[in-house]
Amino acid sequence: YKIVEIIEVDLQRWIKQEGAYNLTNYKVTIKNPKDEKTAKSQHERLIQETIKTQFENALLRRGLRENEVRIHREEQLLDGDRTDFIISYGFIGQILIEIKLTSNIEANATTTKGIEYKQKLIKYIEGTKSDYGIFLIFQIASEDKWDDLKPELLKLYNDDNRIKVLGLNCVE
């Protein structure tokens, strides 16, 4: 519940008040139109790199000591796949966090890739021996709206109580 609260309160405040991830002004130069996927992955990587300290700081503000908070980025499974984050603190088990942009087809529950991603997320939870998983979706552009994706994603993940789907709108 602490991690969900951090996402819904702390990260949301950080995004709204400080303009974090307002990537509409952060442009990646694309020389080849085929490289558009690379540009989107650079945005996702920027989020991954900066969000770690936000989680750490928020957990410390909630009274946890530095030696109690463990956040691992890019944890590798035996098959070579990598997860975005594994967070553990105190006596709480591990929490997996997977981040996607709204423009990523795996964040769209009406596509085959989106439906298949659920099994991949379950595999990540089991492979990392995590107790819970959070599928965190970021909207960084005015198109591909989080509010449009949310109902179908919630419906798709509704039957697995280990997975919580959350989204943050970085545009409005």
PADO-637201 format. One record per atom (N, C-alpha, C): x, y, z. Coordinates in steps of 0.001 Angstrom, whole numbers, padded with zeros to 6 digits, always signed. Example, Ala and Ser with C-alpha at 12.3 -4.5 7.8 and 13.67 -1.06 7.14 Angstrom:
<pts>
+013190-005690+007800+012300-004500+007800+013200-003300+007800+012850-002250+007080+013670-001060+007140+012900+000030+007870
</pts>
This chain:
<pts>
+000820-001203+000000+000000+000000+000000+000863+001265+000000+002056+001181+000600+002940+002350+000609+003366+002725-000812+003701+001731-001608+004157+002001-002974+003013+002581-003807+001814+002053-003654+000653+002602-004368+000422+004051-003936+000519+004304-002640+000347+005671-002129+001433+006597-002684+002648+006117-002753+003742+006920-003300+003455+007281-004760+002959+006324-005523+002647+006586-006932+001493+007572-007049+000413+007312-006306-000801+008125-006460-000692+009508-005827+000164+009659-004810+000268+010949-004130+001589+011641-004475+002699+011044-004074+004007+011687-004225+004404+011884-005689+004332+010801-006475+004726+010932-007881+003772+011841-008636+002474+011704-008329+001498+012571-008995+001776+014041-008686+002083+014350-007424+002405+015728-007030+003678+016194-007730+004682+015359-007766+005952+015676-008410+005746+015981-009898+004900+015200-010533+004616+015402-011955+003837+016692-012178+002810+016915-011375+001936+018084-011572+002615+019389-011156+003252+019386-009987+003808+020633-009466+005172+020972-010044+005977+019970-010313+007326+020238-010792+007495+019979-012280+006454+019469-012922+006524+019243-014360+007384+018064-014759+007602+017143-013837+008408+015966-014167+007753+015199-015309+008548+014752-016208+008125+013933-017339+007207+014644-018307+007214+015962-018281+006503+016681-019327+007395+016603-020558+007361+015453-021176+008294+015163-022261+007825+015710-023601+006735+016482-023577+006331+017114-024823+007395+018123-025251+008168+018623-024279+009256+019556-024587+010598+018844-024738+010634+017564-024430+011850+016771-024512+011803+015997-025823+012450+016503-026831+012402+015885-028151+013687+015116-028408+013512+013970-029012+014644+013158-029417+014780+013317-030925+015972+013600-031378+016194+013772-032809+016168+012406-033489+015271+012298-034452+015135+011037-035184+015611+011268-036614+016695+010608-036983+017234+010759-038330+016513+009844-039310+016088+008705-038825+015426+007719-039656+014045+007435-039061+012961+007551-039841+011616+007315-039299+011464+005936-038658+012279+004972-039058+012218+003638-038456+012715+003648-037019+013386+004727-036616+013947+004828-035267+012963+005402-034252+011699+005563-034624+010714+006137-033700+010581+005293-032438+010658+003970-032583+010582+003074-031417+011741+003359-030464+012917+003633-030993+014078+003951-030170+013838+005231-029377+013246+006226-030004+012949+007491-029316+012000+007253-028155+010963+006445-028368+010010+006145-027297+010694+005383-026161+011590+004471-026503+012273+003717-025446+013217+004623-024658+013736+005689-025284+014569+006648-024549+013733+007401-023527+012496+007711-023855+011603+008362-022899+011332+007430-021719+011065+006161-022024+010802+005187-020964+012045+005011-020087+013208+004972-020694+014455+004831-019925+014685+006026-019015+014390+007237-019502+014515+008438-018677+013629+008321-017433+012407+007865-017617+011503+007684-016486+012082+006672-015504+012560+005542-016009+013135+004517-015134+014320+005062-014338+015160+005827-014994+016365+006331-014327+016048+007352-013242+015024+008154-013437+014733+009216-012479+013733+008813-011400+012932+007828-011659+011884+007463-010705+012451+006719-009485+013576+006068-009652+014163+005306-008544+014402+006190-007323+014996+007350-007522+015261+008236-006383+013969+008771-005781+012935+008926-006592+011649+009374-006063+011056+008325-005120+011161+007054-005494+010693+005979-004611+011516+005945-003322+012844+006025-003462+013714+005993-002280+013378+007131-001315+013304+008343-001839+013020+009507-000991+011654+009405-000324+010659+008951-001051+009315+008833-000488+009269+007792+000623+009972+006693+000463+010003+005669+001515+010737+006177+002754+011806+006928+002550+012542+007502+003683+011687+008543+004406+010922+009344+003667+010019+010323+004299+008930+009636+005129+008631+008393+004812+007623+007648+005554+008212+006908+006751+009448+007227+007093+010036+006712+008313+010904+005479+008174+011091+004977+006975+011971+003828+006803+013420+004300+006812+014286+003451+007320+015715+003788+007322+016333+003361+006000+017412+004019+005669+018075+003762+004388+018457+002295+004206+018888+001646+005279+019294+000248+005168+018108-000711+005053+016879-000207+005214+015680-001038+005075+015107-001001+003666+015513-000035+002867+014946+000170+001536+015889-000420+000492+015351-001326-000335+016124-001916-001416+015344-001769-002724+015971-001100-003679+015354-000920-004993+016365-001378-006041+015964-002399-006778+016833-002941-007823+016200-002652-009179+016999-002112-010066+016541-001805-011421+017121-002818-012383+016328-003193-013375+016765-004114-014428+017227-005465-013853+016439-006013-012960+016700-007350-012413+016554-008366-013552+017551-009229-013725+017534-010161-014849+017020-011523-014415+016074-012059-015213+015561-013399-014983+016489-014408-015659+016276-015677-015379+017138-016713-015959+017060-016755-017483+015922-016388-018062+015791-016414-019522+016331-015151-020201+016903-014240-019404+017498-013031-019956+016590-011819-019934+015284-012011-019721+014378-010867-019624+014748-010029-018406+014470-008754-018495+014779-007835-017394+013504-007131-016937+013372-007010-015631+012243-006289-015057+012677-004844-014824+011710-003942-014688+012063-002544-014482+012552-002308-013051+011743-002682-012051+012124-002467-010653+011629-003588-009766+012429-003877-008751+012008-004712-007633+012257-003864-006391+011207-003652-005602+011315-002849-004388+010984-003718-003190+011792-003611-002159+011462-004260-000887+011902-003332+000234+011171-003420+001336+011481-002585+002495+010901-003243+003730+011589-003052+004841+011118-003629+006099+010888-005120+005958+009757-005582+006483+009422-006999+006404+008485-007311+005239+008242-006308+004393+007366-006483+003234+008123-007299+002190+007416-008183+001523+008032-008946+000439+008349-008042-000736+008807-008647-001797+009204-007884-002981+007992-007415-003775+008141-006223-004356+007116-005648-005218+007765-005342-006559+007210-005916-007593+007698-005704-008942+006984-004491-009531+007714-003623-010209+007100-002506-010921+007557-002553-012371+006585-002613-013253+006848-002572-014690+006272-001285-015237+007059-000564-016002+006673+000734-016541+006513+000637-018057+005434+001215-018536+005205+001333-019980+004630+002708-020268+004859+003189-021459+004235+004417-021929+002887+004065-022555+001962+005007-022552+000658+004747-023161+000793+004429-024650+001855+004870-025267+002073+004610-026692+002582+003192-026957+002961+002473-025909+003473+001114-026062+002305+000160-026275+002388-000656-027293+001289-001579-027627+001010-002564-026487+002016-002848-025671+001820-003766-024536+000975-003140-023427+000760-001841-023494-000091-001154-022514-001527-001042-023011-001830-001640-024143-003163-001566-024717-003818-002948-024623-004774-003097-023731-005408-004390-023457-006315-004874-024574-006521-004068-025603-007364-004499-026720-006535-005084-027855-005214-005132-027688-004348-005709-028717-003844-007071-028258-003418-007877-029198-002867-009195-028865-001635-009050-027980-000749-008114-028342+000464-007886-027533+000110-007453-026113-000915-006623-025972-001351-006178-024650-001890-007312-023806-002663-008185-024433-003215-009343-023724-002097-010306-023347-001164-010544-024261-000034-011444-023991+000885-010890-022910+000958-009560-022798+001850-008957-021805+001446-009348-020382+000181-009617-020161-000266-010038-018829+000490-011295-018399+000637-012265-019294+001359-013494-018963+002831-013206-018695+003395-012274-019431+004787-011877-019219+004953-011240-017838+004000-010403-017450+004035-009758-016144+003915-010792-015024+003050-011772-015202+002915-012860-014217+004229-013635-014127+004851-013881-015270+006148-014570-015295+007203-013766-014538+007195-012446-014706+008130-011588-013979+007902-011676-012475+006650-011661-012052+006336-011739-010622+006837-013065-010057+006540-014140-010740+006965-015464-010271+008473-015641-010370+009071-015165-011465+010509-015319-011679+011369-014545-010688+010844-013442-010187+011589-012643-009212+011159-012952-007773+010226-013897-007644+009677-014258-006330+009070-013037-005620+008436-012188-006418+007766-011011-005867+006385-011407-005361+005902-010674-004384+004573-010930-003851+003504-010192-004642+003864-009032-005182+002922-008194-005911+003608-007568-007109+002789-007130-008050+003297-006414-009207+002459-005183-009459+003109-004133-009879+002419-002908-010269+002765-002635-011722+001727-002532-012534+001882-002190-013937+001600-000698-014025+002651+000093-014190+002571+001544-014114+002686+002149-015508+001617+002819-015939+001530+003375-017280+001695+004888-017206+002557+005430-018056+002805+006872-018113+002287+007438-019425+001484+008483-019332+001073+009237-020513+001969+010462-020591+002786+010532-021665+003718+011650-021803+003403+012527-023013+002321+012209-023713+001915+013004-024879+000401+013110-024888-000118+014085-025609-001566+014299-025611-002319+013185-026339-001667+012510-027269-002297+011348-027894-002030+010122-027013-002657+009011-027311-002518+007776-026503-002829+008066-025041-004044+008435-024770-004450+008873-023426-004593+007708-022440-004099+007925-021228-004229+006957-020142-005695+006662-019868-006532+007692-019843-007959+007495-019553-008640+006590-020574-008141+006558-021801-008708+005672-022824-008280+004218-022610-007073+004014-022119-006545+002657-021913-007007+002028-020595-007239+002856-019617-007503+002409-018243-008639+001386-018106-009839+001622-018651-010933+000662-018418-010611-000760-018876-010049-000897-020064-009738-002231-020584-008590-002896-019819-007598-002102-019422-006500-002662-018629-006997-003157-017275-007821-002358-016618-008370-002782-015327-009187-004054-015471-009943-004163-016552-010745-005360-016802-009841-006579-017038-008788-006400-017828-007873-007503-018150-007164-008033-016907-006732-007138-016021-005949-007543-014851-006798-007763-013601-008101-007596-013714-009002-007679-012575-008963-009029-011853-008709-010112-012569-008784-011442-011963-007501-011874-011243-006479-011053-011245-005231-011395-010547-004978-010366-009449-005215-010772-008199-005081-009824-007081-003632-009493-006738-002684-010106-007431-001269-009758-007220-000845-008562-008045-001658-008173-009039-001270-007116-009970-002201-005913-009821-001585-004765-009665-002323-003497-009592-001913-002670-010807-002896-002148-011531-002637-001308-012696-002859+000141-012294-001840+000969-012510-001910+002386-012186-001402+003204-013366-001874+004423-013468-001407+005276-014546-001198+006703-014069-000257+007369-014697+000029+008764-014384+000013+009566-015682-000757+010651-015655-000839+011544-016793+000169+012675-016582+001178+012719-017416+002240+013713-017282+002006+014925-018175+000852+014994-018811+000583+016054-019769-000298+017136-019172-001345+016762-018484-002324+017736-017958-001895+018299-016636
</pts>
